[in-house]
């Protein structure tokens, strides 16, 4: 049965190839490409139409934020900032060096660490100061 179907398919393909001339084949191919291109253009126009409608209706259905009665007193922090650091007898440059050294030793980015306070302490014999 399968052999019979295969022979019939081959005969049909030979007959179809003999009946269609080269010029007709090019015409059919051109017609196919044109239909595909036309469908793509229609689909592109439909997508543009939907995006236009979505942009225009975005303002209609969006919830409006409530107005705050009193503005917040806390200043806005920089992105990645962990807040304020209390410095006790330490200048800014020394505090920055201590924070950089700690971040390097821990192999952690500085913006992921939170320093609460940095305090300078003296050795028991009154020698060099140490930052804690």
Beta strands, then each sheet from edge to edge (+ up, - down):
strand 1: 86-88
strand 2: 117-122
strand 3: 129-131
sheet 1: 1+ 2+ 3-
end
